[in-house]
Amino acid sequence: MKLLAFLPSLLLAMGKSRLTFFIDGNNMYGHKGIPKNREAIKEKLLEINQRNTEVVLVWDGNKGVQGGYTSKEKDSDMFTTIITKEGLTADEYILSEIKAIVESGVRDHEVQIVTGDRELRRLALASKKICTNAVDPVVFWRRYRPRLAGLKLRKEESDDDEMYS
């Protein structure tokens, strides 16, 4: 089991140097333990500081907004918030971004999506070479987010630290 703790480092060494999480923002709502407003979700996600890890939070747009994206905020080097235009869902945006990464031929880029939407999961995971995992929103919020923010060590890491204390 301790080998699993080294898997992310091993993947980075093998060329998977960039990881992007596309988060279906509207799909985060309604899950136990996840804040109920956009700003609170965004604030918690801004804590993520893992090197070579980018977070793209995508919200469905507002009615009546035409052309382009209503908002594309680069909140930090590794965090972006997107609010799509009317007629373009967050799911469609995420899938188009995955497709663009695949078509670019980039080899050192891994994508994971965070959604409970079964159809989005199925379509995204069809791009197996790029999109390697679909994470449930609650699992991401409780496990991935704290680790990516450096707030929580993996159990294996803390066990190792106790052995050497």
N, C-alpha and C positions, 0 to 999 in steps of 0.2 A: 504493500500500500504506500510505503514511503516514496516509491518511485513516481507515483502520480504527482507528488509535490514538485518534482523536477520537470514534468512534462511541458509546462509553458516555457521554461528556459530552454529546453531542448528544441522546441519548435522555433523559437527565436534564432537559435544557433543554426538551424537547418534552413533559414531563409524566410521564415514567416515573421518579418520584422515589423509589420504594421497590422494592427487590429482595429477594426471599426465596428462599433455597436450602433445599429440603426434601431431606435426605439419608437414604437408606435404609441405616441403620446396618449391618444384618446383611449387606447386599449388598456392603459395603466389605471384609468379611473375605475372605481367600483371594486377594487381588490383590497382585501383586508390588510391594513398596515401601511398602505400607500396614501400619501396626502391627496386631498380632494381638489386641489387647485393647481393650476399650471405653474405659478411662481414658486410654490413650495417644492414641487417636483424638481423644477429647474435648479433651485438653490442647492438641493441635496445632490443632484447630479454634477454640479459644478465642483464638488469636493473631490471628484475623481482626478487623480494626479499620476496615474500609471504611465510610465514612459512608453511612447509608441502606441498608445491607445487613444482612439478618437471616439467621441460620443456624439451622435447626431440624433437629436430629439425632434420628431416630426409630428406636427399637429394637423388635423383636418382644418381647412380654411373656413372663413366666414362667408356667409351668403352675400352675394352682391359685389364681391371683389373680383374684378376681371384682370386678366393679363398678368404675366409673371408670377412671382411668389409674393404674397402679401408681406412676408417678412423672412429674411434670412439674416439672422444675427450670429456673428462670430463672437461668442462670449469669451472665448480664450483660444489659445492655439489648438486645443484639443476638444473643444466643445462648441457645437453649433445648434441653434434652434431654427427650425423651419416651420412656417405656417403656410400651407399650400393655398393656391387660388381656388375659387369656386369651380367645381367640376373636376378637380384633381384631388383624389383622396391621398391620405398618408400612405396607404398600401401601394398605390400606383407610383408615388414618388420613390418609395423605398425600392420597389422592384426595378424602376428605371435607373436608379443609382447603381444597383447591383449589376444590371445589364451593362451599364457604361464601364464599370470596373472590369467585367469579363471581356468586353470588346477592346479595352485598352491593352490587353495582353500582359498586364502587370502580374508578376509571379509572387512577389513578396507581400501580398495584401490578403488578409483574412477578414471575412465579414461574419458577424453574428447578429441575428435579429432578436429583438425582445418584443414578443407579442403573444397573445393567447388566441389569435385569429388562425384557425386551422388552414384556411385557404391561403393566407399569406405565407404561413409556414411551408406548406406544400410547394408553392410556386418559388419561393426563395431558395429552398433546399434543392430544387432542381438544378441550380448552379453549384454543384458539389465542389468544384475546384476552388470557388471563392467563398460561398456561404456555407460554413461548416457546422453551424449550430443554430437552433432556434430555442430561445430561453423563455420560460414562462415569466411573466412580469413579477409575480410574488417571489419566485426563486431569485431573479435578478436583484430585486430590491433588498431581500434579506441576506443573500450570500455574496453575489458578485459585487454590488455597489460598495459595501463596507470594505471588501478586500481591495478593490481597485482604488479606493480612497486612502488605503493604508490604515484603516481604522481597526482591522481585524486580521489576525494571522490565521492561516489555515491550521487545522488541528495538528497535522503532521509537523508543521514548522514549530508550533509551540511545544509539542512533545520532544522534538529534537533539542530545543533550548533548555528544557527541564533536565535532560540527560547530561548536559554539559555544565549545569549550574553547580 
